[in-house]
Amino acid sequence: MAAQGVKPRREMGVELARRYSGGQVNATTTQTPVHAVRDMAADGPAGPIPVRVYWPTGASIHPVALYFHGGGHVLGDLDSHDNIARELAVASDSVVVAVHYRRAPEDPFPAAVEDAFASVKWVAKHAAELRVDAHRMALVGDSAGGNLVAAISILARDNGGPHIALQVLRYGSVDMTSLDTDSGRKFATGYRLLRSDVEWFRDLYVPDESQRRDWRASPLLAPDLSNLPPAIIMTAEFDILHDQGEAFADRLAEAGNQVTYKCYDGLIHGFFNLTGRVDRASAALTELGQWMKERLAVTDVAVAHGER
């Protein structure tokens, strides 16, 4: 946070920001144990996509959760978010496939969306090898990863699959066009994710302003949000992106989708990075894990109830 003397990421530059962010996200003192971990590669439109697969136990078949890390489509990788993926696997009792999609500025929009959707299709195709039930597939994303989850859910609907049983956005970014919201003004500085950070990420990821209204970049602006997977939308009270997440939950519900929405009072953007150190963050992870177990316990996810 600025209050701690940390430079805004725009001033750091891409490489320094990546090194700093990786250390901050992965600062947990203990590594959450899982049954097995394997680095693999998914087939992508521009070449192999690095993925890391986490099996929580040795059981034969699990639900599967693709995990898309945050970082503004600029920062983050498989190593920086390794323990977050481990925690998700254990909490949800799912095989987690963490995806290292192409990042800006080297590969701007829509490269990340293309890689993310390709990874979903790869998991569905290789379900037997991964020992997962492709009919119980969840998409989970933090921040920029939540943006990808929302976009992929729409792409899967419009392209006849793969089947997505659940979409989970953890303080997701869903509108590249504007930060002119109450939370965008109120929490622009002093709450870890700065307005200048978000604007810098956006400028690198979608430098062409005419593309920022493309729903693949701004899922909140998609004209049709009907017939999408059940959603879990989690926001933080003190987060510049809070109002975006709440608005997306509202639009999904208005379009007839099942939505579970919760704002976590007293927490900031990126609070899942604080599990094990902040009790409320740990409780949120436990709650998400329970929700995912319930919704992925049966193939017919239509019976899983949401509320909003």
C-alpha positions, -999 to +999 in steps of 0.1 A: +000+000+000+011+035-006+009+041+032+038+016+035+060+035+011+056+011-018+057+028-052+027+026-075+032-003-099+033+021-129+064+037-114+080+003-107+078-009-143+067-044-154+097-065-144+101-050-109+064-051-103+064-088-113+092-096-088+076-075-060+041-089-066+053-125-066+070-121-033+040-104-018+014-130-030+035-160-020+046-147+013+030-174+034+054-192+057+041-227+052+033-246+020-001-263+021+004-300+015-015-318-013-013-354-025+005-347-058+016-318-081+025-320-117+036-294-142+020-299-177+012-280-208-022-274-224-026-269-261-029-232-269-035-210-299+000-195-297+018-226-284+018-246-252+002-230-221+020-239-188-004-254-163+002-269-128-021-296-116-028-302-079-045-334-066-058-330-031-060-367-023-053-400-041-090-407-048-097-418-083-120-391-095-125-355-084-143-324-095-119-301-113-114-263-108-094-243-133-077-215-114-068-182-131-044-160-111-048-123-106-023-096-114-041-072-138-033-095-168+003-083-163+016-098-130+015-133-115+025-168-126+023-204-115+050-199-088+036-167-073+002-182-068+013-217-060+001-218-024-032-202-033-039-230-057-029-256-031-053-240-006-081-240-031-075-277-039-077-287-002-106-264+007-128-275-022-116-312-025-111-306-062-083-312-086-070-277-094-055-268-127-037-235-124-032-218-157-004-194-167-020-175-196-001-151-218+003-117-201+005-081-212+023-060-223+041-088-243+007-103-253-022-078-249-059-085-252-074-109-262-044-133-257-052-141-221-089-149-230-078-171-258-054-190-236-079-193-208-106-208-231-081-231-247-071-244-213-107-252-204-111-272-236-078-290-229-090-300-194-123-313-208-104-333-235-079-348-210-103-355-181-094-392-180-057-385-178-062-359-151-086-382-132-114-356-131-151-355-139-153-329-167-191-325-160-181-311-126-158-283-138-155-250-120-137-219-131-122-198-103-104-165-107-090-138-086-092-102-098-080-103-135-085-141-132-122-133-124-124-113-155-113-144-175-137-166-157-166-144-166-155-141-203-149-179-206-183-187-192-199-167-219-176-182-246-184-217-235-222-210-236-219-194-271-196-222-285-215-252-273-192-261-244-172-272-226-198-276-198-190-253-169-207-263-137-197-233-116-180-199-120-163-182-091-152-146-092-130-135-062-130-097-062-131-099-100-124-071-125-153-070-150-153-035-166-123-020-184-142+011-194-146+030-162-137+033-125-163+059-119-182+041-091-186+049-055-159+023-045-137+034-074-136+069-059-136+060-022-108+034-023-086+049-050-057+051-027-046+035+006-062+001+002-035-020-014-049-019-050-045+017-062-066+034-089-033+041-107-025+004-106-058-006-122-054+021-149-018+009-156-029-027-159-058-017-183-035+005-204-011-025-209-037-052-213-062-033-236-041-004-251-067+001-278-094+021-261-120+010-287-116-026-275-124-019-239-161-022-245-156-057-260-174-080-236-144-104-236-125-075-219-155-061-200-179-090-192-202-066-172-211-050-206-221-082-223-255-077-239-267-112-229-259-128-196-286-154-196-281-192-194-247-190-177-233-213-151-243-208-114-220-181-100-203-174-067-193-137-065-171-126-036-161-090-030-142-070-004-156-040+014-125-019+010-118-026-026-118-003-056-134-031-076-162-038-051-190-021-070-180-039-103-184-072-086-217-064-070-231-050-103-220-082-121-238-103-095-269-082-100-268-085-138-264-123-136-293-126-112-315-103-133-307-125-163-321-155-144-289-172-133-282-187-099-260-164-079-244-165-045-230-131-036-211-121-005-192-090+004-165-096+031-167-067+055-134-052+067-113-069+040-093-055+011-086-066-025-065-097-026-076-110+008-072-146-002-035-140-002-038-134+036-052-168+046-034-182+076-026-147+088-060-130+088-088-150+104-116-135+082-096-144+051-092-180+063-129-181+071-137-169+036-116-197+021-133-223+042-167-209+032-158-210-005-145-246-002-178-256+014-199-239-013-178-256-041-181-290-025-219-286-023-223-273-059-199-298-074-211-328-055-236-338-081-234-338-119-268-321-122-257-287-109-292-273-116-302-286-082-275-265-064-292-235-050-279-200-050-292-169-033-294-132-040 
